[in-house]
Every structure is written in structure tokens, then in C-alpha cells.
Amino acid sequence: MSTYNALPFQPTLSGNGGSPLRPSQSWLDGNFWASFSTKPDSGSLPSGGQRASWSGSTYGGTLGTNGGRNTDGSPRFDQAVGQNAYLWWYIDALSDDGKHGIVLIAFVGSVFSPYYAWARRGNATVNPENHCSLNVAIYSRGKNRWAMTERGEKQVSRNATEFVIGPSNLRWDGEKLIVQIEERAVPFGQKVSGTVELYPNTLFNFSTPLDAAGKHRWGPLAPSARVKVRLNSPDLQWAGNAYLDSNEGDEPISQSFHEWDWSRAEMSGGRTAVIYDVREKSAQEKILALTFNPNGTIDHFEPPPRQSLPKTIWGIRGHMRNQSSKGLEVVQVLENTPFYTRSVLNSELMGEKVLSFHETLSVPKLTLTSTQLMLPWRMPRITW
């Protein structure tokens, strides 16, 4: 096991503390989130944190504003994104009582957008600022919502601390990330409105390539965080644990990737374990197995063998790294789409039984004409 050391970063927090699109109905069944979420001691969120400092390694290097972050690991929203490229920030959060969850993804150059794909036909160069969106998936029994309206460049603005996407926005105020949501859900147009505040426990200035050519990169900003969710439509207020990362690429994901599996799990001692299992179109494979520690260090661990998951109704065969097929169980399927699935799994990592978030993306199924023609029903576009 190799360890990367960190330099201290201590923001003043007032509270405690890849991935991609989820285009289908979502639901939260029972209280299975409760075993995933570590409940806070009491009161407000504690202060303090660390950031990672890198000096050229296999897994990461010193960053400026790459990966949509500052050098201290905090979010930065004015990073330049090249033609036909993309950058997204991803948040997931689970309530302490195990009854609620939420996923937010803010895209510059929405990688799953059919409009962005159609605009690139004929080797055209396209401005990613003209294809931005905020994906909102609310997991709460009886109050589920799913929204993702694409906005043209006239409705988008970005600076170092704020990313405006139509009526919604993300803002970093120096201690927390505030997401103001004003969207409409599909397919019935219900209002989705409210605020999510994310307080990092530890910030990481870390990014690593996902492909052999280094054109696609990923890294957590806050693998462990706390959130306060205050929604007025649907009417939901809760607090819980959260995760924040970012992905960026210099070209469409269809240029490099065949499929990938991603998972994260909360471990003992406040650690977060992430596995990124990537298969490229060239048949090359990249496997990242990392633990992000509360003191700002990162450990590499030997990934267990790849195990197959049950095939979905859309024919997607996901995989999870687990010592054996025994003890690997799909607890709940949250998203089941023609090209993407998201589930919660019982699994085992480094001798610990854990509950893992898991996602599988099939790029060949994403790029099918039939899939591209279905996507506008889930992702309306507004340009004025």
C-alpha cells in the first residue's frame, strides 16, 4: 500500500462533514441508506480539513485550476473547456435517517446530451458552453423527482465562484458549496426548487487520467462531506453525508471508452474507497482503487477480482470488484436505463463488509441511434 501525504488546508466551516448521468425514474425503498450513512455526533458541522499536495505520481499530479478546482481543492467554475470537450461536477448525498437521497450533476458540455452529439456531426467543432445542464435526481419515496433541462449559452454564465445554468446556480462561498435549484421534472413538469449546501470534511487537489492517452480525467474534491437539503418542491428538509467529485475530458467520451464501472463506499475511520474500472475502445484497461483519508492522504489498494452482476433488462452487464461472488448482492437498483445503471450493493473491501454505490456505463449503448432518439424525452433543451 502506497500513501500520498498532504499539506494542511483549514477552511472555516460552519458545518460538519463518476459520476455521470442518471436518466431514468429513481426511487428510495425502505431505509437501506441508513447503513451507508454515518450519523453526526450532534449539532452543527465541525470545522477543519486537509488538502492533498502532489508531485507527479501514477495517480495524480499538482494541479492549478484543472478538474474544476482551485489549488486548495475547492470548486472553481471558470475553468476553460475546449471545443467538443466537457467538465462536470457531481454530488451525491444520503440522509442520516436513511429515508432520502439526492444526486446533482452540473455539466459544461453535457456528455450525454443528444443535442451536443448531433451538433458535432461531420467533425464540427462545438462550443460546450452551448450545452450545459443541471441534473437533479431526488430519491425520496412518494416525492421522487428527475430533472435535466439543457441550456444554451445565452442562459449560462461562469466565474471563479459561481456557475449559473438558467434559473439554477452553484456557488462556492469559501466554506461551502451552495446549489440553488429551480428546475422542472420530467415527464410531468413538476417544480423542483430549493437549496443544497455541501460542507467538505477534507478537500483534495487530486486528478488522474482515466484513459491511456490522458484525455479524460477524474478526481474527488470532497470524498467525505456533510449536506443540508432544504427543498420547498417537493417539501423535503434533511441533513446527511455526501460526496463531491469532478470529471473532465478533451473529447467526447465515445472517442475513448467502451464501458466503465465506478463505485464508492464509506469505510471505517472516516475513509472513502473508490474503484474506477475502465475499459477503453482499444481494449486497454485502467483500474483505480484508492482510499481517501480524513487527514488528506490517499492510499492505493490492490483491487479484488472482477465479478459479474446480473444483466439488466436493457442487456447491460455490470461488474464489481469483490473477493468472490459470495457476499456480493444488489440491494437496490436505482437507475435502469438503455445505457446506464446505478445500484446499491453489498460488497467487501479490504476485509470490511460495506454498502457501495455502483454505476455502470455502456458507451456503445449510449451511442445507438435508438438511444439518442429517446433521450430528448428525458432532456428538454431551452436556448432563449
Backbone torsions as a table, in degrees:
resi	resn	phi	psi	omega
1	MET	NA	126.9	179.9
2	SER	-106.6	139.3	-175.4
3	THR	-116.9	138.0	176.9
4	TYR	-108.1	131.3	-176.3
5	ASN	-90.5	161.9	-175.7
6	ALA	-124.7	157.8	168.9
7	LEU	-100.6	148.8	-174.1
8	PRO	-70.8	140.4	170.1
9	PHE	-136.1	123.8	-173.1
10	GLN	-127.4	83.9	174.6
11	PRO	-72.1	157.3	176.5
12	THR	-88.5	102.8	-177.8
13	LEU	-99.6	140.8	176.4
14	SER	-95.1	1.4	-177.0
15	GLY	-147.3	172.6	-172.8
16	ASN	-93.5	147.1	167.5
17	GLY	-122.2	NA	NA
18	GLY	NA	NA	NA
19	SER	NA	-158.0	-161.2
20	PRO	-86.2	-164.7	-168.8
21	LEU	-67.9	146.4	177.4
22	ARG	-124.0	74.0	-171.2
23	PRO	-90.0	70.5	172.3
24	SER	-163.6	175.4	176.8
25	GLN	-62.5	142.6	-179.8
26	SER	-122.2	151.8	175.9
27	TRP	-149.6	160.6	177.8
28	LEU	-121.9	119.7	-173.7
29	ASP	-110.9	117.0	177.4
30	GLY	67.9	-150.2	-176.8
31	ASN	-118.6	36.2	-177.2
32	PHE	-68.0	-19.9	176.9
33	TRP	-65.7	-24.2	-170.9
34	ALA	-59.9	-36.4	-179.6
35	SER	-75.5	-13.6	178.3
36	PHE	-88.1	-29.8	-172.3
37	SER	-94.3	127.6	174.6
38	THR	-88.9	117.5	-174.3
39	LYS	-72.8	144.2	179.2
40	PRO	-70.8	159.3	179.0
41	ASP	-61.6	-58.5	177.2
42	SER	177.6	163.5	171.2
43	GLY	68.1	-150.3	-173.6
44	SER	-80.9	171.3	-176.4
45	LEU	-76.3	136.7	-177.1
46	PRO	-75.2	159.0	-179.3
47	SER	-96.1	171.7	175.8
48	GLY	108.4	165.9	178.6
49	GLY	167.5	177.2	179.1
50	GLN	-137.0	165.5	169.0
51	ARG	-132.2	154.6	179.1
52	ALA	-89.8	143.3	177.2
53	SER	-121.2	129.4	-169.4
54	TRP	-118.4	148.9	177.3
55	SER	-137.5	57.0	174.5
56	GLY	70.8	95.0	177.1
57	SER	-137.6	176.3	178.4
58	THR	-61.4	-29.9	-170.3
59	TYR	-102.8	-13.6	179.9
60	GLY	-176.8	165.1	179.3
61	GLY	-139.6	168.5	179.0
62	THR	-62.3	133.8	-174.7
63	LEU	-115.2	150.9	166.6
64	GLY	-95.7	-106.5	176.3
65	THR	-102.4	17.2	176.1
66	ASN	-66.1	154.4	179.2
67	GLY	71.7	17.7	177.9
68	GLY	64.4	36.9	-178.9
69	ARG	-144.1	158.5	171.5
70	ASN	-81.7	174.8	-179.5
71	THR	-67.7	-17.4	175.3
72	ASP	-89.3	1.6	178.6
73	GLY	93.0	-6.9	179.6
74	SER	-75.2	154.7	-178.4
75	PRO	-62.7	141.6	172.7
76	ARG	-136.7	128.0	-166.6
77	PHE	-104.6	-0.8	-176.7
78	ASP	-101.5	15.3	179.3
79	GLN	-59.9	134.9	177.2
80	ALA	-65.5	137.3	176.7
81	VAL	-122.6	122.1	-173.0
82	GLY	-71.6	170.0	177.4
83	GLN	-58.1	134.9	178.8
84	ASN	66.4	9.4	-176.7
85	ALA	-98.6	-172.4	-177.9
86	TYR	-156.6	159.2	172.2
87	LEU	-152.2	131.0	174.5
88	TRP	-138.2	152.5	173.3
89	TRP	-113.0	133.2	-174.3
90	TYR	-123.0	133.8	176.6
91	ILE	-128.1	133.9	161.4
92	ASP	-128.0	150.6	-176.1
93	ALA	-150.3	147.7	-177.5
94	LEU	-132.4	139.1	-176.7
95	SER	-75.9	153.3	-179.6
96	ASP	-65.0	-28.2	-179.2
97	ASP	-87.8	0.7	176.2
98	GLY	76.0	13.4	-175.6
99	LYS	-104.0	-13.1	-171.6
100	HIS	-139.4	153.2	173.5
101	GLY	-150.8	161.7	178.3
102	ILE	-151.0	145.5	174.2
103	VAL	-128.2	132.9	177.5
104	LEU	-129.2	133.5	176.3
105	ILE	-135.8	121.5	179.3
106	ALA	-105.8	119.2	-173.7
107	PHE	-108.7	133.0	159.7
108	VAL	-107.7	110.3	-171.8
109	GLY	77.8	73.9	-173.4
110	SER	-63.0	112.1	-170.8
111	VAL	-68.0	-23.1	-178.7
112	PHE	-101.2	7.2	-177.4
113	SER	-75.0	125.4	174.2
114	PRO	-66.5	-29.5	-179.8
115	TYR	-67.8	-40.6	177.5
116	TYR	-65.3	-40.5	178.9
117	ALA	-65.9	-44.2	-179.6
118	TRP	-65.4	-36.6	-180.0
119	ALA	-64.9	-27.1	-178.1
120	ARG	-85.7	-1.9	-178.3
121	ARG	-60.7	146.6	-178.3
122	GLY	73.9	24.7	-179.9
123	ASN	61.7	28.5	177.0
124	ALA	-70.5	149.9	173.4
125	THR	-97.5	132.1	-170.4
126	VAL	-127.8	139.1	178.4
127	ASN	-77.4	118.3	-179.7
128	PRO	-64.8	-22.6	178.6
129	GLU	-62.3	-18.7	180.0
130	ASN	-87.4	3.7	-178.0
131	HIS	-140.8	71.0	-178.6
132	CYS	-115.5	153.8	179.0
133	SER	-161.4	159.5	170.2
134	LEU	-116.8	113.6	176.4
135	ASN	-88.9	127.6	178.8
136	VAL	-124.8	121.9	175.2
137	ALA	-123.9	117.2	-178.6
138	ILE	-106.0	124.6	179.6
139	TYR	-108.1	98.7	-179.0
140	SER	-158.9	114.6	-172.6
141	ARG	-53.3	126.4	-179.3
142	GLY	84.7	-10.9	-178.6
143	LYS	-133.7	30.9	-179.4
144	ASN	-66.8	143.0	174.0
145	ARG	-142.6	149.6	174.6
146	TRP	-142.7	122.3	-175.9
147	ALA	-137.6	139.9	172.8
148	MET	-162.8	89.4	178.0
149	THR	-100.2	123.3	179.3
150	GLU	-80.6	139.7	-177.4
151	ARG	-117.8	141.2	174.1
152	GLY	-80.0	171.1	-172.7
153	GLU	-63.0	-22.9	177.3
154	LYS	-68.4	-18.5	-179.5
155	GLN	-106.7	12.2	-174.1
156	VAL	-124.6	137.8	170.6
157	SER	-147.2	148.8	-179.0
158	ARG	-140.6	139.3	165.5
159	ASN	-136.9	-171.9	-173.3
160	ALA	-59.2	-34.8	-172.7
161	THR	-111.6	-5.5	-174.9
162	GLU	-142.5	142.1	176.3
163	PHE	-128.4	110.9	-178.7
164	VAL	-99.9	125.7	179.1
165	ILE	-126.5	95.3	-175.2
166	GLY	59.6	-130.6	-179.0
167	PRO	-81.8	-6.4	180.0
168	SER	-100.6	163.1	177.4
169	ASN	-159.4	157.5	170.9
170	LEU	-117.0	139.9	-178.1
171	ARG	-144.4	132.0	174.5
172	TRP	-101.4	121.3	-175.2
173	ASP	-103.1	12.7	179.6
174	GLY	102.7	-21.0	178.8
175	GLU	-133.1	-21.4	-177.9
176	LYS	-149.6	157.0	174.8
177	LEU	-98.8	123.7	-178.5
178	ILE	-110.4	124.4	177.0
179	VAL	-113.2	115.2	176.2
180	GLN	-96.8	118.1	-173.9
181	ILE	-106.0	125.5	172.3
182	GLU	-141.0	86.7	-173.8
183	GLU	-133.2	174.3	174.7
184	ARG	-122.5	132.4	-177.2
185	ALA	-80.9	155.7	171.1
186	VAL	-108.5	149.3	7.6
187	PRO	-97.0	1.2	-170.1
188	PHE	-105.8	0.0	173.9
189	GLY	77.1	20.1	178.2
190	GLN	-62.7	146.9	178.5
191	LYS	-70.9	137.6	173.5
192	VAL	-123.3	111.1	-169.9
193	SER	-145.1	140.4	176.4
194	GLY	150.1	-165.4	-173.6
195	THR	-132.0	139.5	171.4
196	VAL	-121.9	127.2	176.9
197	GLU	-113.8	127.3	-179.8
198	LEU	-114.7	125.3	-179.5
199	TYR	-111.8	107.5	-179.7
200	PRO	-65.4	139.8	167.4
201	ASN	-79.2	-44.8	-177.0
202	THR	-142.9	131.3	177.6
203	LEU	-101.0	139.7	-178.6
204	PHE	-123.2	128.6	172.3
205	ASN	-94.8	77.3	-171.7
206	PHE	-140.1	134.7	173.4
207	SER	-151.4	144.7	-177.3
208	THR	-143.1	147.1	179.2
209	PRO	-66.2	146.6	173.7
210	LEU	-101.5	-14.5	-177.8
211	ASP	-126.9	163.5	-176.0
212	ALA	-64.1	-32.5	-177.8
213	ALA	-83.2	-8.9	179.3
214	GLY	73.6	22.0	-178.2
215	LYS	-88.7	-9.8	-179.8
216	HIS	-131.5	132.0	-172.1
217	ARG	-136.8	152.3	-177.9
218	TRP	-144.4	153.3	171.6
219	GLY	-177.8	141.2	174.6
220	PRO	-70.4	141.9	167.8
221	LEU	-90.8	-46.6	179.2
222	ALA	-137.9	86.0	180.0
223	PRO	-65.6	-17.6	174.6
224	SER	-133.8	127.7	-177.1
225	ALA	-155.3	172.0	172.6
226	ARG	-117.8	151.1	177.6
227	VAL	-131.0	153.0	166.6
228	LYS	-121.8	122.1	-178.7
229	VAL	-110.3	122.1	178.2
230	ARG	-130.5	96.1	179.7
231	LEU	-108.9	139.0	173.7
232	ASN	-102.4	-13.6	174.6
233	SER	-150.1	103.4	-2.3
234	PRO	-69.2	164.3	-176.4
235	ASP	-78.4	99.6	-177.3
236	LEU	-144.3	132.8	173.3
237	GLN	-137.5	123.6	178.5
238	TRP	-160.9	166.2	176.2
239	ALA	-127.4	155.3	-179.4
240	GLY	-176.9	-166.2	179.8
241	ASN	-94.4	155.6	-173.9
242	ALA	-149.1	173.6	-178.6
243	TYR	-145.3	140.4	179.4
244	LEU	-135.3	126.6	173.1
245	ASP	-140.6	-177.3	175.9
246	SER	-145.5	151.7	172.6
247	ASN	-126.9	146.7	175.5
248	GLU	-146.8	154.8	178.9
249	GLY	-154.1	152.8	-178.4
250	ASP	-91.9	-1.5	-178.0
251	GLU	-154.3	167.2	176.1
252	PRO	-60.2	148.8	-179.2
253	ILE	-64.3	-23.4	179.9
254	SER	-68.0	-15.9	179.5
255	GLN	-73.1	-30.5	-171.4
256	SER	-115.5	-34.5	-164.9
257	PHE	-104.1	147.6	169.6
258	HIS	-98.7	-53.2	176.1
259	GLU	-162.1	163.5	172.2
260	TRP	-149.0	155.8	169.2
261	ASP	-118.6	137.1	178.7
262	TRP	-131.8	141.3	176.1
263	SER	-149.4	155.6	173.3
264	ARG	-142.3	149.8	-179.7
265	ALA	-147.3	142.6	172.8
266	GLU	-82.7	129.4	-177.4
267	MET	-109.4	174.8	175.8
268	SER	-63.1	155.7	177.4
269	GLY	73.2	17.7	178.5
270	GLY	75.8	14.1	179.7
271	ARG	-83.5	154.9	172.3
272	THR	-121.7	124.7	178.2
273	ALA	-101.7	132.3	179.4
274	VAL	-126.3	134.9	173.5
275	ILE	-122.4	124.2	174.2
276	TYR	-116.4	113.2	-175.0
277	ASP	-115.1	100.8	-168.3
278	VAL	-111.2	133.8	171.9
279	ARG	-117.9	122.3	-179.0
280	GLU	-87.8	164.2	176.3
281	LYS	-61.9	-28.0	179.3
282	SER	-77.7	0.1	-177.9
283	ALA	80.0	-1.5	173.1
284	GLN	-71.2	150.6	-179.8
285	GLU	-122.6	146.9	175.8
286	LYS	-133.4	125.8	-179.6
287	ILE	-123.2	119.8	174.6
288	LEU	-109.1	126.4	176.8
289	ALA	-132.9	102.4	-169.5
290	LEU	-133.4	144.7	169.5
291	THR	-113.7	132.8	179.0
292	PHE	-104.4	120.3	-169.4
293	ASN	-100.9	153.5	-177.9
294	PRO	-60.0	-26.5	-178.9
295	ASN	-84.7	4.9	176.7
296	GLY	93.4	-0.7	176.9
297	THR	-88.5	162.8	178.9
298	ILE	-129.4	130.9	177.2
299	ASP	-111.3	140.8	170.9
300	HIS	-94.6	134.8	175.4
301	PHE	-124.3	156.2	-179.9
302	GLU	-72.5	119.9	-177.4
303	PRO	-70.5	140.3	175.4
304	PRO	-66.3	173.0	178.5
305	PRO	-62.5	155.0	177.8
306	ARG	-79.8	127.0	179.4
307	GLN	-116.6	144.5	-179.7
308	SER	-82.1	143.4	173.0
309	LEU	-103.0	160.8	179.1
310	PRO	-57.8	141.3	178.9
311	LYS	-70.4	139.8	-179.8
312	THR	-80.9	171.9	178.8
313	ILE	-64.9	-18.6	177.3
314	TRP	-92.6	2.9	176.2
315	GLY	84.6	17.7	178.6
316	ILE	-88.8	125.9	177.8
317	ARG	-105.6	100.3	178.2
318	GLY	-80.9	166.6	178.8
319	HIS	-138.2	152.4	177.1
320	MET	-137.8	140.3	176.3
321	ARG	-79.9	114.3	-178.3
322	ASN	-150.6	150.2	-175.0
323	GLN	-59.8	-37.4	176.2
324	SER	-151.2	170.5	178.3
325	SER	-71.0	-22.1	175.6
326	LYS	-69.9	138.0	-179.2
327	GLY	84.5	-6.2	176.1
328	LEU	-98.2	118.8	-172.6
329	GLU	-142.9	135.0	172.6
330	VAL	-79.9	110.4	-179.5
331	VAL	-78.9	-42.8	-177.3
332	GLN	-157.2	132.9	171.9
333	VAL	-93.8	119.8	-178.4
334	LEU	-95.3	-38.6	-179.0
335	GLU	-132.3	128.1	-178.5
336	ASN	-136.5	95.7	-170.9
337	THR	-123.5	171.9	-179.6
338	PRO	-61.5	-21.9	-176.3
339	PHE	-132.2	-0.2	-170.3
340	TYR	-151.3	141.1	173.9
341	THR	-137.3	144.5	177.3
342	ARG	-132.6	129.8	-174.5
343	SER	-140.6	167.3	168.5
344	VAL	-112.0	131.0	-174.3
345	LEU	-122.8	144.9	160.9
346	ASN	-84.9	125.8	-178.3
347	SER	-148.5	-177.5	-179.3
348	GLU	-134.4	130.4	178.1
349	LEU	-133.4	127.7	175.4
350	MET	50.9	39.7	177.0
351	GLY	83.1	0.2	179.1
352	GLU	-108.0	137.3	172.0
353	LYS	-82.7	124.1	-173.4
354	VAL	-133.7	162.1	170.7
355	LEU	-102.7	121.3	-173.6
356	SER	-113.7	136.1	162.9
357	PHE	-74.1	138.2	-178.3
358	HIS	-140.5	140.5	178.9
359	GLU	-137.0	141.6	173.0
360	THR	-125.5	131.1	175.4
361	LEU	-118.0	128.1	174.5
362	SER	-109.2	106.6	-177.6
363	VAL	-67.7	-41.2	177.2
364	PRO	-57.6	-35.7	178.3
365	LYS	-74.6	-32.2	175.6
366	LEU	-62.0	-41.0	-173.4
367	THR	-85.8	-2.1	175.3
368	LEU	-59.1	141.9	178.6
369	THR	-58.1	-40.3	-179.0
370	SER	-61.8	-40.0	177.8
371	THR	-66.4	-45.3	-179.0
372	GLN	-61.2	-32.4	179.3
373	LEU	-77.0	-24.7	177.9
374	MET	-79.9	-31.3	-170.5
375	LEU	-59.3	-36.4	179.9
376	PRO	-58.9	-23.8	176.9
377	TRP	-68.1	-26.6	178.2
378	ARG	-95.2	-22.2	-173.5
379	MET	-130.4	82.1	175.6
380	PRO	-65.9	160.2	-178.0
381	ARG	-127.4	134.1	176.5
382	ILE	-125.8	127.8	-175.1
383	THR	-116.0	-7.3	-177.0
384	TRP	-102.5	NA	NA
